[in-house]
Amino acid sequence: MITVDIALERVLAGLVPTAPETLPLPQTLGRVLAENATARLAHPPVDVSAMDGYAVRAADIAAVPATLDIIGESGAGHPYDGRVGPGQAVRIFTGAPMPAGADSVVMQEDTCRDGNSVAVTEPQSPHRHVRSKGGDFSVGQTLLAAGTVMGPRQIGLAAAMNLPWLPVRRRPRVAILSTGDEIVMPGEPIAAAQIVSSNGPALAALVTQHGGEPIQLGIARDSRDSLNAMIKAAAGCDLLVTSGGASVGDYDLVQDVLAENGLELNFWKIAIRPGKPLMSGMLNHVPVLGLPGNPVSAMVCAYLFLVPMLRSLLGLPAALPLQAAVLGCAVKANDGRQDYQRATLDHRPDGSVIVTPFQRQDSAVMSGLASADCLLIRPPHAPEGRPGDPATIMPLPAGF
């Protein structure tokens, strides 16, 4: 059996980011920018006031008190069209364009107005309280790099750059195929020997959460005809993900039927727990990831392999974050498979992170996975661990 690292290297090999599509700015939330974005407009586009007060010539108030004649008003969206001359001032508000001739703004707190004149009580240097044209960014400046995930802040910046449309990576289309006579969809009648399918809905949610477009093919029964029909429906997708039917039982037909349809097998079985019967291959130019049927095995392997594949298809770094921690309890020595134990975290006041794996690590215990904060990674042949020993964890993001 190959290692987890080699398996990950193989499933990522040859993946090419999806082609760009251009979307209206409001529709780019959560999407990955496909090209660098450069500003079409300076920000601010003209010199503007940073304060409510009076636009003046700094030379006129070098000595205070100084009394100036108020000749007009400049508001946001309503600039003063005249010019400020010697001994003159314009009432101005935050964000309003600076009138010609003025080079400074006096805060209204440092003035005393009397009708159409204003007394300035504090001296002012040139450009005080003025936001200069292009002070934030200038025309042609690259502010959002390809690979940026667009959030509210990035969308706000793009709007200020005067970019109403943006090129983003197309969402990878992921066909999801569940298999087995024993599973039914949530809400359907359940026979005595059947269980509800959790893998399909969970995988669809994971694909959506990580930028893909899930296409639920449904549940294929344990027959070649059923599998053949649903496998053909995956044509045109960027990725086919199966769950179940990839082990060694008499009814585990997925690999055989895929091979009959042209699957080029990459690997089958890796040194991992949970998830040993993981399968990877290429079906008529469509990458295939065959997940185990046990729900915890399926979801752990999906996080370890499917998520990096999605990130690669979106042009993002594939590596998932790791973090150092210390054991909160004793753990047994490990065998030859890399173990990913569901665990909780305790953040101590001294900054240390304590990881405590659940007692039950069965690959069918969904409740443990749902309440886990992280996966405790135990390398092959790791010796027995004692409380306080260093450990490596893979944090699980909120919503996983």
Secondary structure, DSSP 8 states (H G I E B T S, - for coil): -B-HHHHHHHHHTT-----EEEEEGGGGTT-BB-S-EE-SS-BSSS-EESSSEEEE-GGGGSSSSEEEEEEEEEBTTB---SB--TTEEEEE-TT-B--BT--EEEEGGGEEEETTEEEE-S---TTTTEE-TTSSB-TT-EEE-TT-B--HHHHHHHHHTT-SEEEEE---EEEEEEE-TTEE-TTS---TT-EE--HHHHHHHHHHHTT-EEEEEEEE-SSHHHHHHHHHTTTT-SEEEEES--SSSTT--HHHHHHHTTEEEEEE-BSEES-TT-EEEEETTEEEEEE-SSHHHHHHHIIIIIHHHHHHHTTS------EEEEESS-B----SSEEEEEEEEEE-TTS-EEEEE-S---TT-HHHHHH-SEEEEE-TT---B-TT-EEEEEE--TT-
